Amino acid sequence: MTRGNQRDRDRERAAARAGGSKAKTKEDGLTPEQRRERDAKALQEKLAKKSSQAGGATAAPPNPKATKK
């Protein structure tokens, strides 16, 4: 047997990776409404920061299909 305990170690690492990602999603203790409000506020701040860096330009370019007829 040339592999030794490689399979066992890999199983342990895979179990640790699978268990770690699930615990992060519900640790904040917020209700879905509170989470939506938090995310919306963060998105608004991000857009405001981006628009201020662009010199006050709009965050999204105008829709070209709306102007063409």
C-alpha positions in Angstrom: 0.0 0.0 0.0 1.8 3.1 -1.2 -0.7 5.7 -0.5 -0.6 5.4 3.2 -3.3 7.5 5.0 -3.8 9.9 2.1 -7.4 8.8 1.5 -8.3 9.3 5.2 -6.7 12.7 5.3 -8.5 13.7 2.1 -11.9 12.6 3.6 -11.2 14.6 6.7 -10.3 17.7 4.6 -13.4 17.3 2.5 -15.7 17.0 5.5 -14.1 20.1 7.0 -14.7 22.1 3.8 -18.3 20.9 3.5 -19.1 21.6 7.1 -17.5 25.1 7.2 -19.5 26.6 4.3 -22.9 25.7 5.7 -22.2 27.3 9.1 -21.4 30.7 7.7 -24.8 31.3 6.1 -26.9 31.4 9.2 -24.5 32.7 11.8 -25.5 36.4 11.6 -28.8 35.7 13.3 -30.9 38.0 11.1 -34.3 37.5 9.7 -34.7 37.4 5.9 -36.2 40.9 6.0 -33.3 42.3 8.1 -30.8 40.6 5.7 -32.5 42.2 2.7 -32.4 45.6 4.3 -28.7 45.2 5.2 -27.8 44.0 1.7 -29.8 46.8 0.0 -28.1 49.4 2.2 -24.7 48.0 1.4 -25.5 48.0 -2.3 -26.7 51.6 -2.2 -23.4 52.6 -0.4 -21.4 50.7 -3.0 -23.2 52.5 -5.9 -22.8 55.9 -4.2 -19.1 55.3 -3.8 -18.7 54.1 -7.4 -20.6 57.1 -8.8 -18.5 59.5 -6.7 -15.3 58.0 -8.0 -16.6 58.3 -11.5 -17.0 62.1 -11.1 -20.7 62.1 -10.5 -21.6 60.2 -13.7 -24.4 57.7 -13.6 -23.6 54.2 -12.3 -25.2 52.5 -15.3 -25.0 53.6 -19.0 -28.3 54.4 -20.7 -30.2 51.6 -22.4 -29.4 51.9 -26.1 -32.5 49.9 -27.1 -34.8 52.5 -25.4 -33.5 55.4 -27.6 -33.6 53.5 -31.0 -36.9 53.1 -32.8 
